[in-house]
């Protein structure tokens, strides 16, 4: 129990100091905050209250949003009223994916390092106390979320209870399997794993593909599977408690290379991917001025800037080809694709947000160009900023158009092959909306970069407002994942994209000279 208390106190100190750090750097109020903020008891008490509220809110808010999506997606996908079994089918397989992605038991963190390696506390007690605390949070958070969602969706007590128990049971089972695997080779949850990726894709397919055939597990099968998981989880609990190799596993797991200690050093290591593939061969161009500078940058860093976009384009092409074969060979899939393709156009907003490379590209621009050029006064003049902004916007749009073009043309081809549409306008609005969304997010990230410039000379993120706005963008994209008329949505996207380009150019010219500088 003492180990858990000390560990919890360490976490509370981290979270309190983090709130004070961002409070000092938040626009509008940062000038009102004294420099000796960490010595002010009143502010520290305020930060502790915020930390407690954050802990309580995150206990169930994300789970509530998650359950809301789980219980609304099936009805939206099938465009008809469905029984709750469809949602529980989806929840079961998504829970398996969540268990694979994070159990917290083999997740190397600073507080574990300080407690086990520096304070010489018992590795087994620390590991199990933190793991049990994590599972209690899951149990309580999912229980609260299920109770709240019950106000809108008719769920009985057993169904609500199963939501919480299944999540925790899944975490215990997978944690036990990973711990057993770590006896041969220590498993780090923060690092990639091909087997984990393959299993996640299989479970993802098992979750969503059956809806195209209007097939999903019944509630009886769901309860049977839950019962089996609970019984197996009891064996996993016994194994976790009896296991005596925590010290040797955590000795390997808690090596400094596996843990985030110094943010600047970690970011420096992470930033290597933005510089290691630069092409220094002789480059020629007929352009002049800032167009010349941008062209040299783009050609020199071509592989760096386009690698991920090309991979997404190839992956999108593979998915399109698979769907085309399914449409040709399987009639229910053909009917389902044709029915959903146009009506689900608003969901492309979230898709294009996910695949857009604007944020990573602007970071590459800063590391390989602006970090040096911003030392010169001429580079911070409004005319220079606007000139580079326009050139970079064209380059960024072309990069993001690679996967966007594949998706736009592929979806249009799917529409034709699956039976077509009686409305000719659908053949236009579908690809044009996808392209416009790609352009919109390209403008969005580049404008944020120029108007907020979030990095310092060490490439540390120093502007919390940038983080807030990008997070807000994420939630807006989620909000639009609902059934609205696709034609109106497409027209709205086209108009907004044109307006956003004009607004971004004006704001960049007038305001960026004050913000586009080294922090």
Protein Blocks (a to p, Z undefined) as FASTA:
>chain_A
ZZmmmmmmmmmmmmmmmmmmmmmmgghjlmmpcfklmlmmklmmmmmmmmmmmmmmmmmm
mmmmmmmmmmmmmmmmnopacdfklmmmmmmmmmmmmmmmonolmcccfklmmmmmmnop
afklmmmmmmmmmmmmmmmmmmmmmmmmmmmpccdfklmmmmmmmmmmmmmmmmmmmmmm
mmmoccdfkbccfklmmmmmmmmmmmmmmmmnopacdfklmmmmmmmmmmmmmmmmmmmm
mpcklmmmmmmmmgfklpcfbfmlmmmmmmmmmmmmccfbdcddfbehjllmmmmmmmmm
mmmmmmmmmmmmmmmmmmmmmmmmmmmmmmklmmmmmmmmmmmmmmmmmmmmmmpcklmm
mmmmmmmmmmmmmmpmklmgfklmmmmmmmmmmmmmmmmmmmmmmmmmmmmmmmmmnnpa
fblklmmmmmmmmmmmmmmmmmmmmmmmmmnopacfkopafbfklmmmmmmmmmmmmmmm
ccddfklmmmmmmmmmmmmmmmmmmmmmmmmmmmmccZZ
